Amino acid sequence: MSATLPVVASMFGSIPEPIVNYVIWPTTKFVIAFAVIMGIVAFTTLVERRVLGFMQARLGPNRVGPQGILQFVADPIKLLLKEDIVPAGAQKAAYFIAPMLPIIPAFLAFCLIPFGPPPTFAIADVNVGLLLVLALTSTGVYGIILGGWASNNKFSLLGGLRSAAQMVSYEVPFGLSIVGVLMLTGSLSLVEIVRYQEQSVWNVLPQLIGCFIFLVAMTAEVNRAPFDLPEAESELVAGFHTEYSGMKFAFFFLAEYASMLVNACLIVLLFFGGWTAAIAGHGLTTAAMQSMGWLGMILGFLIFGAKVAFFMILYIWFRGTFPRYRFDQLMDLGWKWMIPLALANIVVTGLVILIAQSGGAS
Amino acid sequence: MMLTGVPLALFMIVGTIAIASSILVVSMRNPVHSALFLLLTFLCVAIFFVMLGAEFVGAVQVLVYAGGIMVLFLFVVMLINVKALPTERVFTPGSIGGVMMGILLFLILAIVLGSGKWSPRVNEPDNVRSTTTVVTAPVTDAGGVTVQTETSETTVVGNSEAVGMALYRDYLVPFEVASLFLLVAMIGAIVIGKRDLNASEEESIPDFVAKKVADEERIKGVTGA
């Protein structure tokens, strides 16, 4: 680390090397990433309302600041000042803990996601990074289940139960759709997966079915339309967060948008070449960016950001386009279509790799 | 393996949480609270795996147990709406026997593991995640005679590779047999749980619903008459 950032590293001259490398740098990076992500998440809520407004031929919020750009500051202030209501008969402890639970894994997952070329942007490049991200995102559902149960409200409970069933059903195709990528790249490290793609092509081409399943499953994982059954407002009032108000309500949405961002980052890293813009080793590869120094790092970050922004807009596009699924249709889609399709994808990928290897050997 | 400094402190903290939460799993009166403490125990165990250098198993522990199985547990507990147990505690002979069994098991484990026979070899940490392949190479010696020499090459591989090698190469048959057992158990559970598809609408009502309906009609008959 000190080799790439000599100026900043000299400030820590008196502190032992391991503490700088394993404590101070990761913490600094995480604090910066946390602040940036909070900003992006807040801004996404504004973008969502403006884009939905555009799609539905109406204005959306446009009064706070020029073009309504300060709306994302006004909303948190409003939510902070709102009265905090605890329903009678609520399970007190669980009711208070529930909104905090989904935020922790969502933000922890960002530690493992490389936002740009290594070494600057990856907070931690772990050997089993992808698996850890999956493990963390799968625990985000507890806040929703617990919040639904603790509210002492039948609509909340139904929302929580729906969320649990939906999460368990879509966790499976979510994991299976990645297996094809892992078979191609042979690594669970997100940095290695991006390195593989810049030397061949984006994984979306050989893994088109896997990418499609991942896209559907990731939308279902974060409870976004058309899979927003846990909070279906036409059936369940507001689902799991019916009884939540003020900042507790905001926490659920903070976690939802942070999870959206994690999943958008994941699909870009797994299927769309991450921070690189290269094909078969030509173009802006990781090595090319690293040789350009700081400029290359920022370029990589911007390319990554542009790709992630596209998928964030895609979520909103889905919401503006598709009608909500019925619950039995959701289960049918998950178990009868997504999982068999994902398994078939793994078998076909395995066969193709085997044929390619034996062809190369003979 | 002796722990010192920060790892020791971490082990003590996580270990205390693990033991305390696993005791709370059985002592909590509300089944949802029990399930949540079981989740906490699983997370602590995942941290132990990571501390032992088994990141892959740790991540899978969280993914499978915390992400899948515990969600289903909570789902079932909430769906059938189990009532909280009465707050007064009764020590039945059964529970005392359970405690005695627990202490006995602890003693046996302490005797077996305390000998140090099963602890990982401290000086060769890479032993755990390396594969040794025997390479046979023809070597021509000074006299012009070709002999086959065997050299063992030890390659240190990553965590997930080591698990993959163990499951799909070294222990393939036991692994596949175990998965077949699980499949049979799953089909068995589905067959037992499934209602008879050929039965008419009335017959396919589960027993407890039919009993409830019968009860209500009986009560109606008593009060209405």
Interface residues (C-beta under 8 A of the other chain):
Chain A: Q91 A94 V126 N127 V128 L131 L132 L134 A135 L136 S138 T139 V141 Y142 I145 L146 W149 L157 G160 L161 A164 A165 M167 V168 E171 G175 L188
Chain B: V32 H33 L36 L39 E55 F56 A59 V60 V62 L63 A66 G67 G68 V71 L72 L74 F75 M78 L79 G158 N159 S160
